[in-house]
């Protein structure tokens, strides 16, 4: 459109029902009759929506459509990146959390309990001798 410098517009048609509520109120109050065929409040006019037409510049309309699409694309990309970051973080952190939990359990076992329990327990071995702590 731009190279030819054409004025191009798109016509949007919408149905407007906003007047129906006021017409129904007037009928219920007795100010007008539903069956008055001669007046401006005939049944057809009372219950019919209005058609509103508006013209939009096609260039602006196209740009707004592109902007909406780009915003949706950006939201989708952001959500996907966040999911990826969480998945990678979970893969890295889970083994470390497991290791820290086991180390804490060994330290607690070594610091509490009697000497006999320490000798008989698998947890009584020093941390560097534990199976999970080997390289």
C-alpha positions as CSV (number, residue, x, y, z in Angstrom):
1,X,0.0,0.0,0.0
2,X,2.8,2.5,1.0
3,X,4.6,2.6,-2.4
4,X,1.4,3.6,-4.2
5,X,0.4,6.2,-1.5
6,X,-3.2,4.8,-1.5
7,X,-5.7,5.8,1.1
8,X,-7.1,2.5,2.2
9,X,-9.5,1.9,5.0
10,X,-11.3,-1.0,6.5
11,X,-14.9,-0.8,7.6
12,X,-15.8,-2.5,10.9
13,X,-19.5,-3.2,11.6
14,X,-20.6,-3.8,15.2
15,X,-24.1,-4.5,16.7
16,X,-25.0,-2.0,19.5
17,X,-27.6,-3.3,22.0
18,X,-27.1,-0.5,24.5
19,X,-30.5,1.2,23.7
20,X,-32.5,-2.0,24.4
21,X,-32.4,-1.6,28.1
22,X,-33.7,1.9,28.1
23,X,-36.5,1.0,25.7
24,X,-37.5,-2.0,27.9
25,X,-37.6,0.3,31.0
26,X,-39.9,2.7,29.2
27,X,-42.2,-0.2,28.2
28,X,-42.3,-1.5,31.8
29,X,-43.0,2.0,33.2
30,X,-46.0,2.3,30.8
31,X,-44.5,5.3,29.0
32,X,-44.7,3.5,25.7
33,X,-46.4,0.5,24.3
34,X,-44.8,-2.6,22.8
35,X,-47.6,-2.8,20.2
36,X,-47.5,0.8,19.0
37,X,-46.7,0.3,15.3
38,X,-46.9,3.9,14.3
39,X,-44.3,5.4,16.7
40,X,-40.6,5.2,16.9
41,X,-40.8,2.5,19.5
42,X,-42.4,-0.3,17.5
43,X,-41.5,-3.9,18.4
44,X,-39.1,-4.1,15.5
45,X,-37.2,-1.0,16.5
46,X,-37.3,-1.8,20.2
47,X,-35.8,-5.2,19.9
48,X,-33.5,-4.6,17.0
49,X,-29.8,-3.8,17.5
50,X,-28.2,-0.8,15.9
51,X,-25.5,-1.3,13.3
52,X,-22.5,0.9,14.0
53,X,-19.9,1.3,11.3
54,X,-16.5,2.7,11.7
55,X,-13.6,3.1,9.3
56,X,-10.1,2.2,10.3
57,X,-6.9,3.1,8.4
58,X,-5.6,-0.2,7.0
59,X,-2.0,0.8,7.8
60,X,-2.8,1.4,11.4
61,X,-5.0,-1.6,11.7
62,X,-2.2,-3.8,10.2
63,X,0.4,-2.4,12.6
64,X,-1.9,-3.0,15.6
65,X,-2.4,-6.6,14.5
66,X,1.3,-7.1,14.2
67,X,1.9,-5.5,17.6
68,X,-0.7,-7.9,19.2
69,X,1.0,-10.8,17.5
70,X,4.4,-9.7,18.7
71,X,3.2,-9.3,22.2
72,X,1.7,-12.9,22.2
73,X,4.9,-14.2,20.7
74,X,7.0,-12.4,23.4
75,X,4.7,-13.9,26.2
76,X,5.1,-17.4,24.7
77,X,8.9,-17.0,24.3
78,X,9.2,-15.7,27.9
79,X,7.2,-18.6,29.3
80,X,9.2,-21.2,27.3
81,X,12.5,-19.6,28.5
82,X,11.3,-19.7,32.1
83,X,10.3,-23.4,31.8
84,X,13.8,-24.2,30.3
85,X,15.6,-22.3,33.1
86,X,13.5,-24.2,35.7
87,X,14.2,-27.6,34.1
88,X,18.0,-27.0,33.9
89,X,18.1,-25.6,37.4
90,X,16.3,-28.6,38.8
91,X,18.7,-30.9,37.0
92,X,21.7,-29.1,38.6
93,X,20.3,-28.4,42.0
94,X,18.5,-31.8,42.8
95,X,21.8,-33.8,43.1
96,X,23.4,-31.1,45.2
97,X,20.3,-31.0,47.6
98,X,20.5,-34.8,47.9
99,X,24.2,-34.7,48.7
100,X,23.7,-31.9,51.3
101,X,20.9,-33.9,52.9
102,X,23.1,-37.0,53.2
103,X,26.0,-35.0,54.6
104,X,23.7,-33.5,57.2
105,X,22.4,-36.9,58.1
106,X,26.0,-38.3,58.6
107,X,27.0,-35.2,60.7
108,X,23.9,-35.6,62.9
109,X,24.5,-39.3,63.3
110,X,28.2,-38.7,64.3
111,X,27.5,-35.9,66.7
112,X,24.6,-37.6,68.5
113,X,24.3,-41.1,69.9
114,X,26.5,-43.4,72.0
115,X,29.8,-44.9,71.1
116,X,28.2,-48.3,70.6
117,X,25.7,-46.9,68.1
118,X,28.5,-45.1,66.3
119,X,30.5,-48.3,65.8
120,X,27.6,-50.4,64.6
121,X,26.0,-47.8,62.4
122,X,26.8,-47.4,58.7
123,X,26.6,-43.6,59.3
124,X,29.4,-43.9,61.9
125,X,32.0,-44.0,59.1
126,X,33.6,-40.6,58.5
127,X,32.1,-38.5,55.7
128,X,35.0,-39.2,53.2
129,X,34.4,-43.0,53.6
130,X,30.6,-42.8,52.8
131,X,29.6,-44.4,49.5
132,X,27.8,-41.2,48.3
133,X,30.8,-39.1,49.0
134,X,33.2,-40.9,46.7
135,X,34.2,-39.1,43.5
